[in-house]
Amino acid sequence: MDFSHRLYELRRKAGLSQEELADLVGVTRQAVQKWEAGTSRPDMDNLTALAAYFNVTLDYLVLGKEGDVPLAPVQVIHNHYGGGYEFRSRATLFGLPLIHINVGFGFRAARGIIAIGNISVGVVSIGGVAVGVFSLGGLAIGLLFALGGLGVGALALGGFALGVISIGGFAAGWLAWGGIALGKYAVGGVAVASEVAIGGAAYGPLAIGDEPSGGGRIFTTPLSAGELEAAVHAVRAAAPQWVAEFLELIVRVF
C-alpha cells in the first residue's frame, strides 16, 4: 500500500470527506484529491499536520512502517488559518464529532454533538445561526430550548420568540411573556390571549390590566383587595395549576 492509499484509508476511517480534511489541514479539496490519486504529494508541513491529526508517525504515513507510539483515545486538531479557528475531536457519536468548533470570517459551519460556529448544527448548538436541541445564537432554533435575537423552540427567549413557552420583545406561544405577547396565556405591555391576558393593554376572555377588554371577565388595575382575590380566583379557574401560580404572582405584583 502506497502513501495515497494509506491517506485514503486514514481519511475514510476518520469519517471525513476530502473537503473536510482539506479544511482541517488548510489546503484545497483539489490538493487532497491529487494526494489520494497519487499525482502529487504534500510538503513536509502538510505531512506533519496529517500525521498529527491521524496520530500516526511520519514513517507510517510516508513509508508504511508501523511506529511504536500508542494511539491516543481522543485526538484533536487545532487550526489557525484564514482568519479563523477550528477544533474537531476525533471521538464521534452517531457519526458526528463530540465537539466541533469552527469560527472566523466567512461561511464557517460546525456540525457535532456540541457545535460552535458561525453556523452550527448540533445537540448543543452555539452560533450566529444555531440549530439543535439546545440552541444559542442570533437565529436560534431549538427542539427544547432556544435563546437568540430570533428564538424558536419549546422554550424560546429572544427579541422575537416563538415557542410553547416564549419570552421576548415579541413573544408568541402557548404561554407568552413579552412587550407584545400573543398566546393562550399572555402577559405583556400588550397582551392578547385566548384564555387569560394580563398587561397594560390586555385582551381576552379574562383580561387584567390598565386597559382591559374582552368578552368575559375584565379587571382594571389597580385592584382593590376584593377585586384582587376575585381576579386570583378567576385565574386559578382558567389555567392549569403551575400556569395559574405564575399568573397569580404577576397579578399580585401588577
C-alpha positions as a Python dict, from the first residue, in 0.01 Angstrom:
ca = {
    (1, 'M'): (0, 0, 0),
    (2, 'D'): (150, 334, -101),
    (3, 'F'): (105, 681, 52),
    (4, 'S'): (-208, 767, -149),
    (5, 'H'): (-388, 452, -33),
    (6, 'R'): (-279, 499, 329),
    (7, 'L'): (-410, 856, 326),
    (8, 'Y'): (-740, 742, 175),
    (9, 'E'): (-783, 469, 438),
    (10, 'L'): (-699, 703, 724),
    (11, 'R'): (-945, 964, 595),
    (12, 'R'): (-1219, 704, 542),
    (13, 'K'): (-1177, 555, 890),
    (14, 'A'): (-1196, 906, 1040),
    (15, 'G'): (-1526, 963, 859),
    (16, 'L'): (-1404, 1272, 674),
    (17, 'S'): (-1477, 1390, 322),
    (18, 'Q'): (-1193, 1522, 107),
    (19, 'E'): (-1328, 1873, 160),
    (20, 'E'): (-1339, 1832, 539),
    (21, 'L'): (-982, 1701, 551),
    (22, 'A'): (-871, 1990, 328),
    (23, 'D'): (-1032, 2238, 568),
    (24, 'L'): (-862, 2075, 866),
    (25, 'V'): (-516, 2086, 710),
    (26, 'G'): (-563, 2425, 544),
    (27, 'V'): (-542, 2330, 176),
    (28, 'T'): (-787, 2299, -112),
    (29, 'R'): (-1001, 1993, -179),
    (30, 'Q'): (-823, 1956, -513),
    (31, 'A'): (-492, 1917, -328),
    (32, 'V'): (-629, 1629, -119),
    (33, 'Q'): (-778, 1476, -432),
    (34, 'K'): (-436, 1481, -603),
    (35, 'W'): (-266, 1331, -295),
    (36, 'E'): (-510, 1040, -293),
    (37, 'A'): (-484, 999, -671),
    (38, 'G'): (-106, 981, -642),
    (39, 'T'): (-45, 1267, -885),
    (40, 'S'): (120, 1483, -617),
    (41, 'R'): (243, 1465, -258),
    (42, 'P'): (207, 1706, 34),
    (43, 'D'): (503, 1909, 151),
    (44, 'M'): (665, 1848, 489),
    (45, 'D'): (441, 2093, 674),
    (46, 'N'): (128, 1924, 539),
    (47, 'L'): (270, 1576, 605),
    (48, 'T'): (335, 1678, 966),
    (49, 'A'): (-19, 1814, 1001),
    (50, 'L'): (-167, 1495, 856),
    (51, 'A'): (42, 1272, 1083),
    (52, 'A'): (-55, 1480, 1388),
    (53, 'Y'): (-424, 1469, 1304),
    (54, 'F'): (-438, 1096, 1235),
    (55, 'N'): (-200, 1031, 1526),
    (56, 'V'): (46, 824, 1321),
    (57, 'T'): (419, 859, 1266),
    (58, 'L'): (569, 1015, 954),
    (59, 'D'): (738, 681, 888),
    (60, 'Y'): (400, 510, 873),
    (61, 'L'): (236, 783, 669),
    (62, 'V'): (514, 806, 409),
    (63, 'L'): (671, 460, 413),
    (64, 'G'): (409, 240, 577),
    (65, 'K'): (635, 148, 869),
    (66, 'E'): (447, 85, 1191),
    (67, 'G'): (563, 302, 1482),
    (68, 'D'): (568, 209, 1849),
    (69, 'V'): (378, 519, 1964),
    (70, 'P'): (36, 417, 2106),
    (71, 'L'): (-272, 584, 1965),
    (72, 'A'): (-444, 831, 2194),
    (73, 'P'): (-812, 757, 2270),
    (74, 'V'): (-911, 1105, 2155),
    (75, 'Q'): (-708, 1302, 1903),
    (76, 'V'): (-796, 1659, 1813),
    (77, 'I'): (-669, 1913, 1567),
    (78, 'H'): (-632, 2286, 1614),
    (79, 'N'): (-618, 2501, 1304),
    (80, 'H'): (-547, 2873, 1284),
    (81, 'Y'): (-570, 2988, 926),
    (82, 'G'): (-769, 3219, 701),
    (83, 'G'): (-874, 3444, 988),
    (84, 'G'): (-1044, 3163, 1175),
    (85, 'Y'): (-1009, 2881, 1423),
    (86, 'E'): (-1124, 2520, 1409),
    (87, 'F'): (-1122, 2236, 1658),
    (88, 'R'): (-1267, 1892, 1584),
    (89, 'S'): (-1248, 1594, 1817),
    (90, 'R'): (-1163, 1255, 1675),
    (91, 'A'): (-1411, 1095, 1914),
    (92, 'T'): (-1752, 1069, 1748),
    (93, 'L'): (-2109, 974, 1830),
    (94, 'F'): (-2363, 880, 1563),
    (95, 'G'): (-2104, 979, 1302),
    (96, 'L'): (-2060, 1331, 1442),
    (97, 'P'): (-1762, 1472, 1632),
    (98, 'L'): (-1832, 1509, 2001),
    (99, 'I'): (-1704, 1867, 1972),
    (100, 'H'): (-1669, 2080, 1660),
    (101, 'I'): (-1572, 2447, 1679),
    (102, 'N'): (-1541, 2645, 1356),
    (103, 'V'): (-1537, 3023, 1391),
    (104, 'G'): (-1389, 3310, 1195),
    (105, 'F'): (-1452, 3515, 884),
    (106, 'G'): (-1676, 3388, 606),
    (107, 'F'): (-1901, 3083, 585),
    (108, 'R'): (-1780, 2853, 864),
    (109, 'A'): (-2011, 2572, 966),
    (110, 'A'): (-1980, 2346, 1270),
    (111, 'R'): (-2153, 2010, 1299),
    (112, 'G'): (-2118, 1798, 1611),
    (113, 'I'): (-2279, 1683, 1932),
    (114, 'I'): (-2154, 2014, 2070),
    (115, 'A'): (-2126, 2261, 1781),
    (116, 'I'): (-1992, 2616, 1794),
    (117, 'G'): (-1958, 2811, 1471),
    (118, 'N'): (-2078, 3094, 1254),
    (119, 'I'): (-2341, 2840, 1151),
    (120, 'S'): (-2383, 2550, 1392),
    (121, 'V'): (-2587, 2230, 1398),
    (122, 'G'): (-2572, 2000, 1698),
    (123, 'V'): (-2740, 1867, 2009),
    (124, 'V'): (-2594, 2170, 2187),
    (125, 'S'): (-2552, 2445, 1928),
    (126, 'I'): (-2399, 2793, 1964),
    (127, 'G'): (-2355, 3027, 1667),
    (128, 'G'): (-2474, 3314, 1456),
    (129, 'V'): (-2729, 3068, 1320),
    (130, 'A'): (-2779, 2780, 1565),
    (131, 'V'): (-2994, 2469, 1520),
    (132, 'G'): (-3013, 2196, 1782),
    (133, 'V'): (-3187, 2052, 2084),
    (134, 'F'): (-3038, 2339, 2289),
    (135, 'S'): (-2953, 2646, 2077),
    (136, 'L'): (-2795, 2984, 2144),
    (137, 'G'): (-2743, 3234, 1860),
    (138, 'G'): (-2852, 3533, 1661),
    (139, 'L'): (-3105, 3300, 1499),
    (140, 'A'): (-3166, 3008, 1735),
    (141, 'I'): (-3387, 2709, 1656),
    (142, 'G'): (-3404, 2453, 1934),
    (143, 'L'): (-3612, 2141, 1989),
    (144, 'L'): (-3621, 2210, 2364),
    (145, 'F'): (-3452, 2546, 2429),
    (146, 'A'): (-3365, 2842, 2206),
    (147, 'L'): (-3204, 3172, 2306),
    (148, 'G'): (-3136, 3434, 2039),
    (149, 'G'): (-3234, 3752, 1863),
    (150, 'L'): (-3491, 3525, 1697),
    (151, 'G'): (-3564, 3220, 1911),
    (152, 'V'): (-3782, 2928, 1805),
    (153, 'G'): (-3820, 2631, 2038),
    (154, 'A'): (-4024, 2459, 2306),
    (155, 'L'): (-3879, 2720, 2544),
    (156, 'A'): (-3783, 3029, 2342),
    (157, 'L'): (-3618, 3351, 2459),
    (158, 'G'): (-3533, 3634, 2223),
    (159, 'G'): (-3613, 3969, 2071),
    (160, 'F'): (-3868, 3768, 1874),
    (161, 'A'): (-3963, 3445, 2049),
    (162, 'L'): (-4187, 3168, 1920),
    (163, 'G'): (-4241, 2859, 2132),
    (164, 'V'): (-4461, 2662, 2367),
    (165, 'I'): (-4323, 2892, 2639),
    (166, 'S'): (-4186, 3215, 2491),
    (167, 'I'): (-4026, 3523, 2645),
    (168, 'G'): (-3920, 3819, 2432),
    (169, 'G'): (-3979, 4165, 2295),
    (170, 'F'): (-4240, 4000, 2076),
    (171, 'A'): (-4349, 3665, 2216),
    (172, 'A'): (-4594, 3417, 2067),
    (173, 'G'): (-4671, 3083, 2228),
    (174, 'W'): (-4896, 2876, 2448),
    (175, 'L'): (-4759, 3080, 2742),
    (176, 'A'): (-4614, 3412, 2620),
    (177, 'W'): (-4446, 3691, 2812),
    (178, 'G'): (-4314, 4000, 2636),
    (179, 'G'): (-4354, 4358, 2526),
    (180, 'I'): (-4615, 4226, 2285),
    (181, 'A'): (-4744, 3883, 2388),
    (182, 'L'): (-4977, 3653, 2196),
    (183, 'G'): (-5086, 3319, 2338),
    (184, 'K'): (-5337, 3109, 2522),
    (185, 'Y'): (-5198, 3274, 2836),
    (186, 'A'): (-5026, 3608, 2770),
    (187, 'V'): (-4850, 3863, 2987),
    (188, 'G'): (-4707, 4186, 2843),
    (189, 'G'): (-4729, 4553, 2766),
    (190, 'V'): (-4982, 4447, 2505),
    (191, 'A'): (-5125, 4103, 2583),
    (192, 'V'): (-5370, 3915, 2361),
    (193, 'A'): (-5484, 3573, 2482),
    (194, 'S'): (-5747, 3312, 2414),
    (195, 'E'): (-5780, 3242, 2788),
    (196, 'V'): (-5600, 3484, 3025),
    (197, 'A'): (-5440, 3818, 2931),
    (198, 'I'): (-5251, 4036, 3179),
    (199, 'G'): (-5087, 4363, 3074),
    (200, 'G'): (-5101, 4733, 3017),
    (201, 'A'): (-5343, 4667, 2733),
    (202, 'A'): (-5498, 4323, 2778),
    (203, 'Y'): (-5748, 4148, 2553),
    (204, 'G'): (-5903, 3808, 2629),
    (205, 'P'): (-6191, 3623, 2797),
    (206, 'L'): (-6020, 3702, 3127),
    (207, 'A'): (-5838, 4037, 3094),
    (208, 'I'): (-5649, 4215, 3371),
    (209, 'G'): (-5476, 4545, 3303),
    (210, 'D'): (-5480, 4920, 3277),
    (211, 'E'): (-5692, 4900, 2960),
    (212, 'P'): (-5851, 4554, 2958),
    (213, 'S'): (-6111, 4441, 2708),
    (214, 'G'): (-6273, 4116, 2604),
    (215, 'G'): (-6591, 3919, 2611),
    (216, 'G'): (-6553, 3774, 2960),
    (217, 'R'): (-6428, 3895, 3297),
    (218, 'I'): (-6239, 4226, 3300),
    (219, 'F'): (-6039, 4372, 3586),
    (220, 'T'): (-5895, 4724, 3571),
    (221, 'T'): (-5585, 4793, 3778),
    (222, 'P'): (-5508, 4895, 4043),
    (223, 'L'): (-5717, 4626, 4209),
    (224, 'S'): (-5888, 4666, 4543),
    (225, 'A'): (-5840, 4387, 4798),
    (226, 'G'): (-6170, 4229, 4698),
    (227, 'E'): (-6102, 4263, 4327),
    (228, 'L'): (-5755, 4111, 4374),
    (229, 'E'): (-5896, 3797, 4532),
    (230, 'A'): (-6166, 3774, 4264),
    (231, 'A'): (-5903, 3808, 3991),
    (232, 'V'): (-5681, 3544, 4150),
    (233, 'H'): (-5978, 3307, 4183),
    (234, 'A'): (-6067, 3365, 3815),
    (235, 'V'): (-5706, 3294, 3708),
    (236, 'R'): (-5698, 2971, 3909),
    (237, 'A'): (-6018, 2857, 3742),
    (238, 'A'): (-5894, 2942, 3389),
    (239, 'A'): (-5542, 2797, 3386),
    (240, 'P'): (-5354, 2479, 3482),
    (241, 'Q'): (-5212, 2487, 3833),
    (242, 'W'): (-4848, 2579, 3755),
    (243, 'V'): (-4955, 2841, 3499),
    (244, 'A'): (-5213, 2979, 3743),
    (245, 'E'): (-4945, 3011, 4012),
    (246, 'F'): (-4723, 3205, 3771),
    (247, 'L'): (-5009, 3431, 3658),
    (248, 'E'): (-5124, 3479, 4017),
    (249, 'L'): (-4778, 3610, 4104),
    (250, 'I'): (-4799, 3855, 3812),
    (251, 'V'): (-5146, 3971, 3921),
    (252, 'R'): (-5036, 4031, 4280),
    (253, 'V'): (-4730, 4229, 4166),
    (254, 'F'): (-4921, 4405, 3889),
}
